[in-house]
């Protein structure tokens, strides 16, 4: 099997969910840290990270791989 076929099969499978899960967990950590230091900006950044990991990025990649 040529290398081009292997690469093509990998990209048709789509992205691994581990990167989305890692971004979501990091967003929760940032949000908790923001609550501890009472910074609304840091809490907002954590919320945006969670939203990006669960809604925006999966739809972006899904449309790219169809």
PDB file of N, CA, C and O in Angstrom:
ATOM      1  N   UNK A   1       0.856  -1.174   0.000  1.00  0.00           N
ATOM      2  CA  UNK A   1       0.000   0.000   0.000  1.00  0.00           C
ATOM      3  C   UNK A   1       0.901   1.237   0.000  1.00  0.00           C
ATOM      4  O   UNK A   1       1.751   1.376   0.880  1.00  0.00           O
ATOM      5  N   UNK A   2       0.731   2.122  -0.958  1.00  0.00           N
ATOM      6  CA  UNK A   2       1.558   3.323  -1.016  1.00  0.00           C
ATOM      7  C   UNK A   2       1.275   4.257   0.162  1.00  0.00           C
ATOM      8  O   UNK A   2       0.198   4.233   0.758  1.00  0.00           O
ATOM      9  N   UNK A   3       2.248   5.055   0.467  1.00  0.00           N
ATOM     10  CA  UNK A   3       2.132   5.990   1.584  1.00  0.00           C
ATOM     11  C   UNK A   3       0.992   6.971   1.363  1.00  0.00           C
ATOM     12  O   UNK A   3       0.330   7.358   2.326  1.00  0.00           O
ATOM     13  N   UNK A   4       0.745   7.380   0.139  1.00  0.00           N
ATOM     14  CA  UNK A   4      -0.338   8.328  -0.139  1.00  0.00           C
ATOM     15  C   UNK A   4      -1.693   7.742   0.241  1.00  0.00           C
ATOM     16  O   UNK A   4      -2.564   8.470   0.717  1.00  0.00           O
ATOM     17  N   UNK A   5      -1.887   6.432   0.038  1.00  0.00           N
ATOM     18  CA  UNK A   5      -3.153   5.804   0.419  1.00  0.00           C
ATOM     19  C   UNK A   5      -3.322   5.761   1.933  1.00  0.00           C
ATOM     20  O   UNK A   5      -4.429   5.942   2.440  1.00  0.00           O
ATOM     21  N   UNK A   6      -2.249   5.526   2.643  1.00  0.00           N
ATOM     22  CA  UNK A   6      -2.306   5.506   4.113  1.00  0.00           C
ATOM     23  C   UNK A   6      -2.656   6.892   4.641  1.00  0.00           C
ATOM     24  O   UNK A   6      -3.500   7.022   5.528  1.00  0.00           O
ATOM     25  N   UNK A   7      -2.021   7.917   4.109  1.00  0.00           N
ATOM     26  CA  UNK A   7      -2.303   9.289   4.541  1.00  0.00           C
ATOM     27  C   UNK A   7      -3.741   9.665   4.206  1.00  0.00           C
ATOM     28  O   UNK A   7      -4.414  10.310   5.009  1.00  0.00           O
ATOM     29  N   UNK A   8      -4.216   9.271   3.034  1.00  0.00           N
ATOM     30  CA  UNK A   8      -5.586   9.577   2.632  1.00  0.00           C
ATOM     31  C   UNK A   8      -6.589   8.919   3.567  1.00  0.00           C
ATOM     32  O   UNK A   8      -7.590   9.542   3.921  1.00  0.00           O
ATOM     33  N   UNK A   9      -6.351   7.684   3.976  1.00  0.00           N
ATOM     34  CA  UNK A   9      -7.251   7.004   4.898  1.00  0.00           C
ATOM     35  C   UNK A   9      -7.259   7.682   6.265  1.00  0.00           C
ATOM     36  O   UNK A   9      -8.304   7.766   6.911  1.00  0.00           O
ATOM     37  N   UNK A  10      -6.100   8.166   6.709  1.00  0.00           N
ATOM     38  CA  UNK A  10      -6.026   8.842   8.001  1.00  0.00           C
ATOM     39  C   UNK A  10      -6.850  10.123   7.978  1.00  0.00           C
ATOM     40  O   UNK A  10      -7.591  10.397   8.922  1.00  0.00           O
ATOM     41  N   UNK A  11      -6.732  10.902   6.922  1.00  0.00           N
ATOM     42  CA  UNK A  11      -7.449  12.169   6.870  1.00  0.00           C
ATOM     43  C   UNK A  11      -8.946  11.974   6.633  1.00  0.00           C
ATOM     44  O   UNK A  11      -9.735  12.832   7.030  1.00  0.00           O
ATOM     45  N   UNK A  12      -9.354  10.899   6.012  1.00  0.00           N
ATOM     46  CA  UNK A  12     -10.785  10.642   5.853  1.00  0.00           C
ATOM     47  C   UNK A  12     -11.416  10.227   7.173  1.00  0.00           C
ATOM     48  O   UNK A  12     -12.613  10.434   7.374  1.00  0.00           O
ATOM     49  N   UNK A  13     -10.644   9.650   8.066  1.00  0.00           N
ATOM     50  CA  UNK A  13     -11.169   9.227   9.366  1.00  0.00           C
ATOM     51  C   UNK A  13     -11.512  10.421  10.237  1.00  0.00           C
ATOM     52  O   UNK A  13     -12.372  10.306  11.110  1.00  0.00           O
ATOM     53  N   UNK A  14     -10.877  11.552  10.031  1.00  0.00           N
ATOM     54  CA  UNK A  14     -11.158  12.747  10.812  1.00  0.00           C
ATOM     55  C   UNK A  14     -10.210  12.879  11.992  1.00  0.00           C
ATOM     56  O   UNK A  14      -9.358  12.021  12.224  1.00  0.00           O
ATOM     57  N   UNK A  15     -10.371  13.948  12.721  1.00  0.00           N
ATOM     58  CA  UNK A  15      -9.474  14.196  13.857  1.00  0.00           C
ATOM     59  C   UNK A  15      -9.798  13.275  15.032  1.00  0.00           C
ATOM     60  O   UNK A  15     -10.924  12.797  15.176  1.00  0.00           O
ATOM     61  N   UNK A  16      -8.815  13.044  15.841  1.00  0.00           N
ATOM     62  CA  UNK A  16      -8.994  12.239  17.038  1.00  0.00           C
ATOM     63  C   UNK A  16      -9.731  13.057  18.103  1.00  0.00           C
ATOM     64  O   UNK A  16      -9.487  14.258  18.217  1.00  0.00           O
ATOM     65  N   UNK A  17     -10.606  12.453  18.869  1.00  0.00           N
ATOM     66  CA  UNK A  17     -11.349  13.203  19.889  1.00  0.00           C
ATOM     67  C   UNK A  17     -10.494  13.612  21.086  1.00  0.00           C
ATOM     68  O   UNK A  17     -10.917  14.440  21.892  1.00  0.00           O
ATOM     69  N   UNK A  18      -9.311  13.046  21.206  1.00  0.00           N
ATOM     70  CA  UNK A  18      -8.460  13.379  22.351  1.00  0.00           C
ATOM     71  C   UNK A  18      -8.091  14.843  22.429  1.00  0.00           C
ATOM     72  O   UNK A  18      -7.982  15.395  23.524  1.00  0.00           O
ATOM     73  N   UNK A  19      -7.898  15.484  21.286  1.00  0.00           N
ATOM     74  CA  UNK A  19      -7.550  16.903  21.302  1.00  0.00           C
ATOM     75  C   UNK A  19      -8.715  17.755  21.788  1.00  0.00           C
ATOM     76  O   UNK A  19      -8.510  18.750  22.484  1.00  0.00           O
ATOM     77  N   UNK A  20      -9.942  17.370  21.423  1.00  0.00           N
ATOM     78  CA  UNK A  20     -11.112  18.110  21.901  1.00  0.00           C
ATOM     79  C   UNK A  20     -11.305  17.927  23.396  1.00  0.00           C
ATOM     80  O   UNK A  20     -11.644  18.873  24.108  1.00  0.00           O
ATOM     81  N   UNK A  21     -11.087  16.708  23.870  1.00  0.00           N
ATOM     82  CA  UNK A  21     -11.231  16.422  25.295  1.00  0.00           C
ATOM     83  C   UNK A  21     -10.175  17.179  26.094  1.00  0.00           C
ATOM     84  O   UNK A  21     -10.467  17.714  27.163  1.00  0.00           O
ATOM     85  N   UNK A  22      -8.959  17.224  25.579  1.00  0.00           N
ATOM     86  CA  UNK A  22      -7.889  17.946  26.282  1.00  0.00           C
ATOM     87  C   UNK A  22      -8.199  19.435  26.358  1.00  0.00           C
ATOM     88  O   UNK A  22      -7.981  20.057  27.398  1.00  0.00           O
ATOM     89  N   UNK A  23      -8.707  20.018  25.268  1.00  0.00           N
ATOM     90  CA  UNK A  23      -9.062  21.443  25.283  1.00  0.00           C
ATOM     91  C   UNK A  23     -10.199  21.704  26.256  1.00  0.00           C
ATOM     92  O   UNK A  23     -10.197  22.725  26.944  1.00  0.00           O
ATOM     93  N   UNK A  24     -11.171  20.801  26.327  1.00  0.00           N
ATOM     94  CA  UNK A  24     -12.286  20.968  27.250  1.00  0.00           C
ATOM     95  C   UNK A  24     -11.811  20.899  28.700  1.00  0.00           C
ATOM     96  O   UNK A  24     -12.222  21.714  29.525  1.00  0.00           O
ATOM     97  N   UNK A  25     -10.960  19.943  29.011  1.00  0.00           N
ATOM     98  CA  UNK A  25     -10.436  19.824  30.382  1.00  0.00           C
ATOM     99  C   UNK A  25      -9.608  21.047  30.742  1.00  0.00           C
ATOM    100  O   UNK A  25      -9.703  21.558  31.857  1.00  0.00           O
ATOM    101  N   UNK A  26      -8.797  21.516  29.802  1.00  0.00           N
ATOM    102  CA  UNK A  26      -8.011  22.728  30.050  1.00  0.00           C
ATOM    103  C   UNK A  26      -8.918  23.929  30.283  1.00  0.00           C
ATOM    104  O   UNK A  26      -8.616  24.784  31.116  1.00  0.00           O
ATOM    105  N   UNK A  27     -10.036  23.999  29.545  1.00  0.00           N
ATOM    106  CA  UNK A  27     -10.999  25.075  29.754  1.00  0.00           C
ATOM    107  C   UNK A  27     -11.599  25.039  31.149  1.00  0.00           C
ATOM    108  O   UNK A  27     -11.778  26.082  31.777  1.00  0.00           O
ATOM    109  N   UNK A  28     -11.913  23.837  31.640  1.00  0.00           N
ATOM    110  CA  UNK A  28     -12.425  23.721  33.005  1.00  0.00           C
ATOM    111  C   UNK A  28     -11.384  24.169  34.023  1.00  0.00           C
ATOM    112  O   UNK A  28     -11.718  24.845  34.996  1.00  0.00           O
ATOM    113  N   UNK A  29     -10.134  23.800  33.805  1.00  0.00           N
ATOM    114  CA  UNK A  29      -9.066  24.199  34.727  1.00  0.00           C
ATOM    115  C   UNK A  29      -8.901  25.709  34.731  1.00  0.00           C
ATOM    116  O   UNK A  29      -8.771  26.322  35.791  1.00  0.00           O
ATOM    117  N   UNK A  30      -8.906  26.309  33.546  1.00  0.00           N
ATOM    118  CA  UNK A  30      -8.783  27.772  33.454  1.00  0.00           C
ATOM    119  C   UNK A  30      -9.976  28.440  34.131  1.00  0.00           C
ATOM    120  O   UNK A  30      -9.808  29.441  34.828  1.00  0.00           O
ATOM    121  N   UNK A  31     -11.184  27.898  33.935  1.00  0.00           N
ATOM    122  CA  UNK A  31     -12.368  28.472  34.568  1.00  0.00           C
ATOM    123  C   UNK A  31     -12.316  28.396  36.084  1.00  0.00           C
ATOM    124  O   UNK A  31     -12.656  29.360  36.769  1.00  0.00           O
ATOM    125  N   UNK A  32     -11.895  27.259  36.608  1.00  0.00           N
ATOM    126  CA  UNK A  32     -11.770  27.117  38.064  1.00  0.00           C
ATOM    127  C   UNK A  32     -10.719  28.076  38.598  1.00  0.00           C
ATOM    128  O   UNK A  32     -10.920  28.702  39.638  1.00  0.00           O
ATOM    129  N   UNK A  33      -9.605  28.195  37.898  1.00  0.00           N
ATOM    130  CA  UNK A  33      -8.566  29.142  38.321  1.00  0.00           C
ATOM    131  C   UNK A  33      -9.116  30.569  38.312  1.00  0.00           C
ATOM    132  O   UNK A  33      -8.824  31.354  39.215  1.00  0.00           O
ATOM    133  N   UNK A  34      -9.901  30.899  37.307  1.00  0.00           N
ATOM    134  CA  UNK A  34     -10.502  32.232  37.242  1.00  0.00           C
ATOM    135  C   UNK A  34     -11.435  32.501  38.407  1.00  0.00           C
ATOM    136  O   UNK A  34     -11.484  33.616  38.927  1.00  0.00           O
ATOM    137  N   UNK A  35     -12.178  31.476  38.819  1.00  0.00           N
ATOM    138  CA  UNK A  35     -13.043  31.650  39.985  1.00  0.00           C
ATOM    139  C   UNK A  35     -12.225  31.820  41.251  1.00  0.00           C
ATOM    140  O   UNK A  35     -12.606  32.585  42.137  1.00  0.00           O
ATOM    141  N   UNK A  36     -11.107  31.118  41.346  1.00  0.00           N
ATOM    142  CA  UNK A  36     -10.271  31.231  42.554  1.00  0.00           C
ATOM    143  C   UNK A  36      -9.655  32.613  42.686  1.00  0.00           C
ATOM    144  O   UNK A  36      -9.563  33.142  43.794  1.00  0.00           O
ATOM    145  N   UNK A  37      -9.235  33.203  41.587  1.00  0.00           N
ATOM    146  CA  UNK A  37      -8.620  34.533  41.648  1.00  0.00           C
ATOM    147  C   UNK A  37      -9.639  35.639  41.412  1.00  0.00           C
ATOM    148  O   UNK A  37      -9.286  36.818  41.386  1.00  0.00           O
ATOM    149  N   UNK A  38     -10.915  35.255  41.240  1.00  0.00           N
ATOM    150  CA  UNK A  38     -12.031  36.180  41.053  1.00  0.00           C
ATOM    151  C   UNK A  38     -11.819  37.106  39.857  1.00  0.00           C
ATOM    152  O   UNK A  38     -11.983  38.322  39.947  1.00  0.00           O
ATOM    153  N   UNK A  39     -11.453  36.494  38.747  1.00  0.00           N
ATOM    154  CA  UNK A  39     -11.246  37.235  37.508  1.00  0.00           C
ATOM    155  C   UNK A  39     -12.297  36.802  36.488  1.00  0.00           C
ATOM    156  O   UNK A  39     -12.304  35.658  36.035  1.00  0.00           O
ATOM    157  N   UNK A  40     -13.175  37.722  36.137  1.00  0.00           N
ATOM    158  CA  UNK A  40     -14.224  37.403  35.171  1.00  0.00           C
ATOM    159  C   UNK A  40     -13.638  37.146  33.788  1.00  0.00           C
ATOM    160  O   UNK A  40     -14.185  36.348  33.027  1.00  0.00           O
ATOM    161  N   UNK A  41     -12.544  37.804  33.456  1.00  0.00           N
ATOM    162  CA  UNK A  41     -11.912  37.604  32.157  1.00  0.00           C
ATOM    163  C   UNK A  41     -11.388  36.172  32.015  1.00  0.00           C
ATOM    164  O   UNK A  41     -11.597  35.531  30.985  1.00  0.00           O
ATOM    165  N   UNK A  42     -10.713  35.680  33.044  1.00  0.00           N
ATOM    166  CA  UNK A  42     -10.160  34.326  32.980  1.00  0.00           C
ATOM    167  C   UNK A  42     -11.289  33.293  32.959  1.00  0.00           C
ATOM    168  O   UNK A  42     -11.188  32.290  32.253  1.00  0.00           O
ATOM    169  N   UNK A  43     -12.354  33.522  33.717  1.00  0.00           N
ATOM    170  CA  UNK A  43     -13.504  32.618  33.683  1.00  0.00           C
ATOM    171  C   UNK A  43     -14.099  32.614  32.279  1.00  0.00           C
ATOM    172  O   UNK A  43     -14.449  31.556  31.755  1.00  0.00           O
ATOM    173  N   UNK A  44     -14.216  33.785  31.671  1.00  0.00           N
ATOM    174  CA  UNK A  44     -14.748  33.878  30.315  1.00  0.00           C
ATOM    175  C   UNK A  44     -13.885  33.150  29.301  1.00  0.00           C
ATOM    176  O   UNK A  44     -14.407  32.508  28.389  1.00  0.00           O
ATOM    177  N   UNK A  45     -12.583  33.243  29.448  1.00  0.00           N
ATOM    178  CA  UNK A  45     -11.677  32.519  28.554  1.00  0.00           C
ATOM    179  C   UNK A  45     -11.871  31.012  28.709  1.00  0.00           C
ATOM    180  O   UNK A  45     -11.862  30.282  27.717  1.00  0.00           O
ATOM    181  N   UNK A  46     -12.046  30.546  29.935  1.00  0.00           N
ATOM    182  CA  UNK A  46     -12.306  29.126  30.169  1.00  0.00           C
ATOM    183  C   UNK A  46     -13.610  28.676  29.533  1.00  0.00           C
ATOM    184  O   UNK A  46     -13.680  27.592  28.955  1.00  0.00           O
ATOM    185  N   UNK A  47     -14.644  29.503  29.638  1.00  0.00           N
ATOM    186  CA  UNK A  47     -15.934  29.171  29.041  1.00  0.00           C
ATOM    187  C   UNK A  47     -15.813  29.111  27.519  1.00  0.00           C
ATOM    188  O   UNK A  47     -16.372  28.212  26.890  1.00  0.00           O
ATOM    189  N   UNK A  48     -15.100  30.045  26.932  1.00  0.00           N
ATOM    190  CA  UNK A  48     -14.904  30.047  25.475  1.00  0.00           C
ATOM    191  C   UNK A  48     -14.123  28.802  25.040  1.00  0.00           C
ATOM    192  O   UNK A  48     -14.429  28.214  24.003  1.00  0.00           O
ATOM    193  N   UNK A  49     -13.132  28.402  25.815  1.00  0.00           N
ATOM    194  CA  UNK A  49     -12.375  27.191  25.482  1.00  0.00           C
ATOM    195  C   UNK A  49     -13.272  25.953  25.512  1.00  0.00           C
ATOM    196  O   UNK A  49     -13.179  25.099  24.630  1.00  0.00           O
ATOM    197  N   UNK A  50     -14.129  25.851  26.511  1.00  0.00           N
ATOM    198  CA  UNK A  50     -15.039  24.715  26.603  1.00  0.00           C
ATOM    199  C   UNK A  50     -16.018  24.730  25.434  1.00  0.00           C
ATOM    200  O   UNK A  50     -16.275  23.692  24.825  1.00  0.00           O
ATOM    201  N   UNK A  51     -16.564  25.899  25.120  1.00  0.00           N
ATOM    202  CA  UNK A  51     -17.507  26.017  24.009  1.00  0.00           C
ATOM    203  C   UNK A  51     -16.834  25.670  22.689  1.00  0.00           C
ATOM    204  O   UNK A  51     -17.433  25.007  21.842  1.00  0.00           O
ATOM    205  N   UNK A  52     -15.597  26.114  22.509  1.00  0.00           N
ATOM    206  CA  UNK A  52     -14.873  25.795  21.269  1.00  0.00           C
ATOM    207  C   UNK A  52     -14.624  24.299  21.152  1.00  0.00           C
ATOM    208  O   UNK A  52     -14.737  23.732  20.065  1.00  0.00           O
ATOM    209  N   UNK A  53     -14.287  23.660  22.260  1.00  0.00           N
ATOM    210  CA  UNK A  53     -13.976  22.223  22.218  1.00  0.00           C
ATOM    211  C   UNK A  53     -15.207  21.369  21.991  1.00  0.00           C
ATOM    212  O   UNK A  53     -15.105  20.280  21.425  1.00  0.00           O
ATOM    213  N   UNK A  54     -16.374  21.843  22.422  1.00  0.00           N
ATOM    214  CA  UNK A  54     -17.566  21.008  22.316  1.00  0.00           C
ATOM    215  C   UNK A  54     -18.463  21.351  21.145  1.00  0.00           C
ATOM    216  O   UNK A  54     -19.250  20.506  20.716  1.00  0.00           O
ATOM    217  N   UNK A  55     -18.375  22.570  20.606  1.00  0.00           N
ATOM    218  CA  UNK A  55     -19.298  22.975  19.542  1.00  0.00           C
ATOM    219  C   UNK A  55     -18.574  23.434  18.286  1.00  0.00           C
ATOM    220  O   UNK A  55     -18.787  22.879  17.208  1.00  0.00           O
ATOM    221  N   UNK A  56     -17.731  24.432  18.413  1.00  0.00           N
ATOM    222  CA  UNK A  56     -17.161  25.092  17.240  1.00  0.00           C
ATOM    223  C   UNK A  56     -16.181  24.195  16.488  1.00  0.00           C
ATOM    224  O   UNK A  56     -16.344  23.977  15.288  1.00  0.00           O
ATOM    225  N   UNK A  57     -15.184  23.682  17.162  1.00  0.00           N
ATOM    226  CA  UNK A  57     -14.159  22.896  16.475  1.00  0.00           C
ATOM    227  C   UNK A  57     -14.675  21.577  15.893  1.00  0.00           C
ATOM    228  O   UNK A  57     -14.288  21.229  14.777  1.00  0.00           O
ATOM    229  N   UNK A  58     -15.534  20.825  16.600  1.00  0.00           N
ATOM    230  CA  UNK A  58     -16.053  19.600  15.959  1.00  0.00           C
ATOM    231  C   UNK A  58     -16.838  19.881  14.677  1.00  0.00           C
ATOM    232  O   UNK A  58     -16.711  19.137  13.705  1.00  0.00           O
ATOM    233  N   UNK A  59     -17.647  20.945  14.663  1.00  0.00           N
ATOM    234  CA  UNK A  59     -18.371  21.284  13.439  1.00  0.00           C
ATOM    235  C   UNK A  59     -17.421  21.738  12.341  1.00  0.00           C
ATOM    236  O   UNK A  59     -17.635  21.431  11.169  1.00  0.00           O
ATOM    237  N   UNK A  60     -16.385  22.459  12.709  1.00  0.00           N
ATOM    238  CA  UNK A  60     -15.396  22.905  11.726  1.00  0.00           C
ATOM    239  C   UNK A  60     -14.709  21.711  11.072  1.00  0.00           C
ATOM    240  O   UNK A  60     -14.572  21.664   9.850  1.00  0.00           O
ATOM    241  N   UNK A  61     -14.278  20.750  11.883  1.00  0.00           N
ATOM    242  CA  UNK A  61     -13.609  19.579  11.336  1.00  0.00           C
ATOM    243  C   UNK A  61     -14.575  18.659  10.590  1.00  0.00           C
ATOM    244  O   UNK A  61     -14.195  18.043   9.595  1.00  0.00           O
ATOM    245  N   UNK A  62     -15.813  18.561  11.059  1.00  0.00           N
ATOM    246  CA  UNK A  62     -16.788  17.713  10.381  1.00  0.00           C
ATOM    247  C   UNK A  62     -17.079  18.229   8.972  1.00  0.00           C
ATOM    248  O   UNK A  62     -17.195  17.441   8.033  1.00  0.00           O
ATOM    249  N   UNK A  63     -17.196  19.521   8.826  1.00  0.00           N
ATOM    250  CA  UNK A  63     -17.449  20.072   7.495  1.00  0.00           C
ATOM    251  C   UNK A  63     -16.226  19.954   6.605  1.00  0.00           C
ATOM    252  O   UNK A  63     -16.353  19.875   5.383  1.00  0.00           O
ATOM    253  N   UNK A  64     -15.063  19.943   7.192  1.00  0.00           N
ATOM    254  CA  UNK A  64     -13.828  19.847   6.413  1.00  0.00           C
ATOM    255  C   UNK A  64     -13.609  18.437   5.869  1.00  0.00           C
ATOM    256  O   UNK A  64     -13.013  18.282   4.804  1.00  0.00           O
ATOM    257  N   UNK A  65     -14.076  17.411   6.573  1.00  0.00           N
ATOM    258  CA  UNK A  65     -13.799  16.028   6.199  1.00  0.00           C
ATOM    259  C   UNK A  65     -14.929  15.361   5.421  1.00  0.00           C
ATOM    260  O   UNK A  65     -14.904  14.147   5.220  1.00  0.00           O
ATOM    261  N   UNK A  66     -15.913  16.130   4.983  1.00  0.00           N
ATOM    262  CA  UNK A  66     -16.999  15.519   4.198  1.00  0.00           C
ATOM    263  C   UNK A  66     -16.808  15.732   2.734  1.00  0.00           C
ATOM    264  O   UNK A  66     -17.628  15.283   1.933  1.00  0.00           O
TER     265      UNK A  66
END
